[in-house]
């Protein structure tokens, strides 16, 4: 399927920026009202105090990596840019806000809202699909404080779930290995239609190969995959239900008038083969009827669900008989799906059966037939299968992937770090919740082996780290944690994705496939000990010596002094 422009369907209102048309959000529910009430009460209070146009800088970041790991995948940026590029209140929306706020709110505020857009907002962000770490801003949003706060909640909504699912997907990919096909099968278990669509998109971004979600395939150009369910198999009662039995050969040169008889002949050959004899007796003929019917409908794409009755005594022999009959006509079956039982054992036994068929009947590559496994798989079961040994080629993963069962939320926050060029800090008795003040620049420093060593934040006006020059990297809050780094490569992380109405350059929004490629490339360049499932080495996030001193100066300046009596 051809991928859509920007990886998404083009619809909704559009605003031009740098001669590029940016479509509205994919989800029509993403409007300026997709926000918390307190954003509007604060906007009114700012307006009432005459502060609404004061220039503010906010950082969007998270405090802890999810799933017990040491990395996160940043996702959701494009939807944020789509929102602000088309941010405008309709008359109906303003009327609803008026009805929701106290009657004492002045009419002038609603006149102000009519003129609000994001032409005076700037967004700097890490490119979508990047590997990111706690405390380092994923996005820096600058603009009039009232307007920036109005986009806080939708930005957090669009980033939190997207990044969590993309990270979950990347972790499943890491455990499964590069060679396995990963299929997202979670639509029926996802949190509503918007959760299902988002899960399909961001699972693909994180490394999955395809989805069962047809609408996600249409919207984003993600490959779609699927076969049939147990209901299809059990809906057949006997071979007599197959009315149209003919099948033309793949090259069109001949027609098999009775494909059912051809399959039965092959089933008999398999049963009495001296290499297979005794493995099975009579197979379930209603299952055989279902497989034949599916093969007649999809001779080029025959993949059968084989565990409705008994995998080794019925499902696999029935599948092989149909696959061999298709082979006689020039077709090649795709394989089988296992949805229950001991997947490690059954996949190995199935592979043995396929290889025996190949040897016995001389059918080239029959032993390499695809084996797909599903049935509530997750990161732990993939790891267990790897340790046991298995012959599965593809995994269909649903519930645990799309619901992020292992962790409910990422926990991104949106904190004020500067207003009117004055740095601001948010303090807490929990040091992990202390914000890092001021407008910052962020860099990734790479070592001689090509791996990232550390992410460092500096003040906006500090000189950037230079290749081959030693720089002191300090933990933001722990005085004793510090190290000198001599980077072999320096990468600036934050790039401008929305310059507002200014003439500044803007990063183009890449396609979903390009974002996916970036994600895979970034993961491959990480040091292996940061990536492992259990007890990964923490990745270092630091600040410059100058920023460290400033954080602690501001901390002492803002914290109230206690008094003992």
Secondary structure, DSSP 8 states (H G I E B T S, - for coil): ----GGGS---S--EEETTEEE---SSTT-STTSS-HHHHHHHHHHHHTT-TTSEEEEEEE-SS-STT-S-EE---HHHHHHHHHT----HHHHHHHHHHS-TTS-HHHHHHHHT--STT-EEEE--TT-EE-TTS-SEEEEEEHHHHHHTHHHHHHHHHHHHHHHHHHHHHHHHH-TTSEEEE--GGGSSHHHHHHHHHHHHHHTT--EES-HHHHHHH---B-----HHHHHT---GGG-----EE-TTSS-EES-HHHHHHHHHHHHHT-TTTTTS-SS--HHHHHHHHHHHHH-TTS-EEE--SS-IIIIIHHHHHHHHHHHHHTT----EEEE-SS-HHHHHHHHHHHHHHHHHHHT-TTGGG-EEEE-SS--HHHHHHHHHH-----EEEE-HHHHTTTT-S----EEEEEEETTEE-----SSGGG----S-EEEEEEE-TTS-EEEEEEEETTS----TT-EEEEE-SS-TT-EEEEE-SEEEE--EEEE-TTS---------HHHHHHHHHHHHHTS-HHHH-SSS----EEEEEHHHHHHHHHHHHHHS------
